[in-house]
Amino acid sequence: MAETVTKLRKKQQSYKKREWTWESFVDAWQDSSSYEEVLEKMGLEDNAKERRFIGGKASYARKKGVPLKKFYRKHRFSNNHWDDLKIRAEQKNNK
């Protein structure tokens, strides 16, 4: 192998700067009923990265004594029939 191998540098990822204040965050959080509403009011995209961002900010604010309300997880309906699967698993275990 040649001694003069050059490695290509990876292109640096550009980050968008989020513009927000604690006051605007608390107002958006308290006036909303879901993460989606908070993101919309703060002008952020609705994706996992931004959800983690606002969730982390809410957690930090609570640790500092700010009494932010809690958002509860949405109940997601499953297509699985859990009782049938339980019976099937028990039948397989008895063999």
Buried (B, 14 or more C-beta within 10 A) or exposed (E): EEEEEEEEEEEEEEEEEEEBEEEEBBBBBEEBEEBEBBBBBBEBEEEEEBBEBBEEBBEEBEEEEBEBEEBEEEEEEEEEEEEEEEEEEEEEEEE
